[in-house]
Amino acid sequence: AHIDGLEHLQAAQREGQGVILMAVHFTTLEIGAALLGQVHTIDGMYRAHKNPLFDYLQRRGRERHNRDATAIERDDVRGMLKTLRNGRAIWYAPDQDYGPKQSIFLPLFGIQAATVTATSKFARLGRARVVPFTQRRLPGCAGYHLQIHPPLQDFPGDSEEADCLRINQWIEQVVRACPEQYLWAHRRFKTRPAGEARLYTKQRR
């Protein structure tokens, strides 16, 4: 792995400052987090599985690259905030559709998308910096490039809407830079504003 920007995480760690390591769902997300975890301790978010064996394997897979890493269940808001206040860095991706209750509709690639407001809330309540993080697979089997970007300035801002729009614009920018490695399979535009038609065919069970 070729890693740039590690100093941003190291500076926050020295200052005891929690970090929301803001990522997106590239197909390289698991290996990117694992490679970063070998040089700097990070925690991660995950969705608990109903099958206890699968749940164990999923958690173990995300914790084993850090000696003291913890996989935090995505509904455990209290645990996440406590972790941030304790000066830890948490991998977090705001580019998924979690439904209308946790979101506001804002443009993403020219389409109204249900955009989670949690990033602003977590940053404010966890007293954390938001540090963007991207990774990409290099051509010719040359490994992976991990980029830890400078912390967002003046974030959270004056409104959740402005914060969410800023995040969507950043997501557009990083996906356009490497569209072939983005996880297009997840149904990012599943939730539609009232009166709008579905963009996906209904899945059969």
C-alpha positions in Angstrom: 0.0 0.0 0.0 1.1 3.5 -0.8 -0.3 5.9 1.9 -0.4 9.6 1.8 -1.7 12.0 4.4 -1.2 9.7 7.5 0.0 12.8 9.3 -3.6 14.0 9.6 -4.6 11.0 11.7 -1.4 11.1 13.7 -1.9 14.7 14.6 -5.5 14.0 15.8 -4.2 11.1 17.8 -1.5 13.2 19.5 -4.1 15.7 20.5 -6.6 13.1 21.7 -9.0 14.2 19.0 -11.7 11.9 17.7 -11.9 11.4 13.9 -14.7 10.5 11.6 -12.8 8.8 8.8 -15.3 9.7 6.0 -15.1 7.2 3.2 -17.3 6.0 0.3 -18.2 2.5 -0.8 -15.5 1.7 -3.3 -15.1 -2.0 -4.1 -11.7 -1.7 -2.3 -13.2 -0.6 1.0 -12.4 -3.7 3.0 -8.8 -4.0 1.9 -8.3 -0.3 2.1 -9.4 -0.2 5.7 -7.4 -3.3 6.5 -4.2 -1.8 5.0 -4.7 1.4 6.8 -5.3 -0.5 10.0 -1.9 -2.0 9.8 -0.2 1.4 10.2 -2.8 3.3 12.3 -5.4 2.0 14.6 -9.0 2.6 13.4 -12.4 1.4 14.4 -15.2 0.6 11.9 -19.0 0.5 11.5 -20.8 -2.6 10.5 -24.4 -3.9 10.3 -25.0 -6.9 12.6 -26.0 -10.1 10.9 -28.9 -12.3 12.2 -26.8 -15.4 11.8 -24.4 -15.4 14.8 -21.6 -17.2 12.9 -21.8 -14.8 10.0 -21.8 -11.9 12.5 -18.7 -13.3 14.2 -16.9 -13.7 10.9 -17.8 -10.2 9.7 -16.7 -8.5 13.0 -13.6 -10.6 13.2 -12.7 -9.7 9.6 -12.9 -6.0 10.5 -11.1 -6.2 13.8 -8.2 -8.5 13.1 -5.9 -6.0 11.4 -5.8 -3.8 14.5 -4.6 -5.0 17.9 -7.3 -2.9 19.7 -9.8 -2.3 16.9 -13.6 -2.5 17.5 -16.4 -3.0 15.0 -19.2 -0.9 16.1 -22.8 -1.9 15.2 -24.3 0.9 13.1 -27.3 1.4 15.4 -25.0 1.8 18.5 -24.9 5.6 18.4 -24.0 5.9 22.0 -21.0 3.6 21.5 -19.9 5.5 18.5 -20.0 8.8 20.2 -18.1 7.5 23.3 -15.4 6.1 21.0 -15.0 9.5 19.2 -14.9 11.3 22.5 -12.1 8.9 23.6 -10.0 10.2 20.7 -10.4 7.2 18.4 -10.8 7.2 14.6 -13.9 5.5 13.1 -14.3 4.5 9.5 -17.7 5.8 8.4 -19.3 6.0 4.9 -22.3 8.4 4.4 -23.1 7.4 0.8 -25.8 4.8 1.4 -29.6 5.1 1.4 -31.0 4.6 5.0 -34.5 5.7 4.2 -36.4 9.0 4.6 -36.4 9.2 8.4 -32.7 9.8 8.7 -32.2 11.7 5.5 -33.0 14.8 3.5 -33.2 14.9 -0.3 -30.3 16.6 -2.0 -28.8 16.2 -5.5 -26.2 13.5 -6.2 -25.1 13.2 -9.8 -28.1 15.3 -10.7 -30.6 13.0 -9.0 -32.4 13.7 -5.7 -30.9 11.3 -3.2 -31.9 10.5 0.4 -28.8 11.9 2.2 -28.0 11.0 5.8 -27.7 13.9 8.2 -25.8 11.7 10.7 -22.3 12.9 9.7 -23.0 16.4 11.1 -24.6 15.1 14.2 -21.8 12.6 15.0 -19.2 15.3 14.4 -20.9 17.7 16.7 -21.9 15.4 19.5 -18.7 13.4 19.3 -16.6 16.6 19.2 -14.8 15.0 16.2 -12.9 16.1 13.1 -14.2 14.8 9.8 -11.2 13.5 7.7 -12.0 12.3 4.2 -10.4 9.0 3.2 -10.2 7.4 -0.3 -8.4 4.4 -1.7 -7.9 2.9 -5.2 -6.5 -0.2 -6.8 -3.4 0.6 -8.9 -3.0 -0.7 -12.4 -0.6 -3.5 -13.2 -0.9 -5.3 -9.8 1.0 -2.4 -8.3 -0.9 -2.4 -5.0 -3.2 0.2 -3.6 -3.1 3.9 -3.0 -4.6 5.2 0.2 -5.2 8.9 0.6 -6.1 10.6 3.9 -7.2 14.1 3.1 -7.0 17.2 5.3 -9.8 17.5 7.8 -12.9 19.4 6.6 -12.8 23.0 7.8 -15.8 24.7 9.4 -17.6 21.4 9.7 -20.3 21.1 10.9 -21.5 24.3 9.4 -24.6 26.4 9.9 -27.1 23.9 8.6 -27.4 20.2 8.1 -28.6 20.8 4.5 -25.4 22.7 3.7 -23.2 20.0 5.3 -25.0 17.2 3.4 -24.7 19.0 0.1 -21.0 19.5 0.8 -20.6 15.8 1.4 -22.5 14.8 -1.7 -20.4 17.1 -3.8 -17.3 15.5 -2.3 -18.7 12.0 -3.1 -19.3 13.1 -6.7 -15.7 14.3 -7.0 -14.0 11.2 -5.7 -16.3 8.8 -7.6 -15.7 10.7 -10.8 -12.0 10.3 -10.3 -12.3 6.5 -10.1 -15.8 5.4 -11.3 -14.8 1.9 -12.3 -14.0 1.0 -8.7 -17.2 2.3 -7.1 -19.8 -0.1 -5.7 -22.6 0.8 -8.1 -24.5 -2.4 -7.2 -25.9 -0.8 -4.0 -29.2 0.9 -4.6 -28.2 4.5 -3.8 -31.4 6.0 -5.1 -33.8 3.5 -3.7 -35.8 6.1 -1.6 -37.6 8.6 -3.7 -39.2 11.9 -2.9 -43.0 11.8 -2.5 -44.6 11.4 -5.9 -41.5 10.3 -7.8 -41.4 6.9 -9.5 -39.0 4.2 -8.4 -35.7 4.0 -10.2 -35.2 0.3 -9.6 -37.3 -2.7 -10.5 -38.8 -4.4 -7.5 -36.7 -7.3 -6.3 -38.2 -10.7 -6.1 -37.9 -12.6 -2.8 
